[in-house]
Amino acid sequence: QVKLVESGGGSVQAGGSLRLACAPAADSPGNFISGSYFMAWFRQLPGKEREGVAFISTSNRGHYTRYADAVKDRFTISRDNAKNIVFLYLDNLKPEDTATYYCAAREGIGAWNDASTYHYWGQGTQVTVSS
């Protein structure tokens, strides 16, 4: 069973930046290569549905990206296949970005921001932005 682990969350003031990272857990199967999976970041507030934030395709599909309108031009998703890590750079943060951020992976295709299409998830990392 593949497990993902997020890191890099924290508390910042509005306008600040954070870098989130997602990697397979140490006890995940050794053949999980994130470059072969479609990877995405979602976020969720208590009592709300999980919403897609950013997406990056597989290596053989050219690493194309997609972003939610609310974060376009402020967030950047990237992947380091050599290190098996996916990053989410959060710049110019706003209080409404406060949420728990989750990393997700899938092998198949589908709507990039449909959480039900992702098979593997991390435990989440909290991002808090104060005004």
C-alpha positions in Angstrom: 0.0 0.0 0.0 1.5 3.3 -1.1 1.5 6.0 1.5 2.4 9.6 0.8 3.8 12.0 3.3 3.5 15.8 3.1 5.7 18.3 4.8 6.3 22.0 4.9 3.1 23.4 6.3 3.1 26.1 8.9 1.8 29.5 9.9 2.6 32.6 7.9 1.3 36.1 7.5 -0.6 37.2 4.4 1.8 37.8 1.5 4.2 35.2 2.8 5.4 32.0 1.1 5.6 28.3 1.9 6.9 25.2 0.1 5.1 21.9 0.6 6.7 18.6 -0.3 5.2 15.2 -0.9 7.2 11.9 -1.0 6.4 8.3 -0.6 6.6 7.0 3.0 9.6 5.0 3.9 7.6 1.9 4.2 5.9 2.3 0.8 6.6 -0.3 -1.9 10.0 0.4 -3.4 8.6 0.4 -6.9 6.4 3.5 -6.4 8.0 6.0 -8.7 6.1 9.3 -8.5 7.1 10.2 -12.1 4.8 7.5 -13.3 1.8 8.8 -11.5 -0.4 11.8 -12.0 0.1 13.9 -8.8 -2.1 16.6 -7.3 -2.5 18.8 -4.3 -5.9 19.3 -2.7 -7.0 21.3 0.3 -9.8 21.0 2.7 -11.5 23.1 5.5 -13.4 21.4 8.3 -16.9 20.5 7.1 -16.1 21.3 3.5 -15.3 19.2 0.5 -11.8 18.6 -0.6 -10.9 20.9 -3.5 -8.2 20.5 -6.1 -5.5 23.1 -6.0 -2.8 22.0 -8.5 -2.0 19.0 -10.7 1.0 17.8 -12.6 1.0 15.0 -15.2 3.4 12.2 -15.6 6.8 12.4 -17.1 5.8 10.8 -20.4 3.0 13.3 -20.8 5.3 16.3 -20.5 4.6 17.4 -16.9 1.7 19.6 -17.9 0.1 21.4 -15.0 -3.4 22.6 -14.0 -4.4 25.0 -11.3 -7.5 26.1 -9.5 -8.5 29.7 -10.5 -8.1 30.8 -6.9 -4.4 30.0 -6.8 -3.4 30.6 -10.4 -0.3 32.8 -10.6 0.4 32.3 -6.9 1.0 28.6 -6.5 3.4 26.4 -8.5 3.5 22.6 -8.7 6.7 20.8 -9.7 8.3 17.4 -9.4 11.8 16.1 -8.9 11.6 12.7 -10.3 15.2 11.9 -9.4 14.3 12.4 -5.7 10.7 11.1 -6.0 9.3 14.3 -4.6 6.5 16.6 -5.7 6.5 20.2 -4.5 3.9 22.9 -4.2 5.2 26.5 -3.9 2.7 28.8 -2.3 3.4 32.5 -2.8 1.5 35.6 -1.9 -0.6 33.7 0.5 -4.0 34.9 1.6 -6.0 34.1 4.7 -8.5 32.2 2.5 -5.7 29.8 1.6 -5.8 28.5 5.2 -6.6 24.8 5.0 -5.2 21.3 5.4 -3.3 20.5 2.2 -3.2 16.9 0.9 -1.0 15.2 -1.7 -2.6 12.6 -3.9 -1.5 10.2 -6.7 -3.2 8.2 -9.3 -2.3 6.1 -12.3 -5.3 6.6 -14.5 -6.8 9.7 -16.2 -9.8 11.7 -15.3 -10.8 15.2 -14.2 -7.7 16.5 -12.5 -9.6 18.0 -9.6 -11.9 15.0 -8.9 -10.7 13.7 -5.6 -12.5 10.3 -6.1 -10.1 9.5 -9.0 -7.0 9.4 -6.8 -5.9 6.2 -5.1 -3.2 7.3 -2.8 -3.2 10.1 -0.3 -1.1 11.7 2.4 -2.2 12.5 5.9 -2.2 16.3 5.2 -0.2 19.3 6.4 -1.8 22.4 7.9 -1.3 25.8 6.3 -2.5 28.8 8.3 -2.3 32.3 6.9 -3.0 35.3 9.2 -4.0 38.7 8.1 
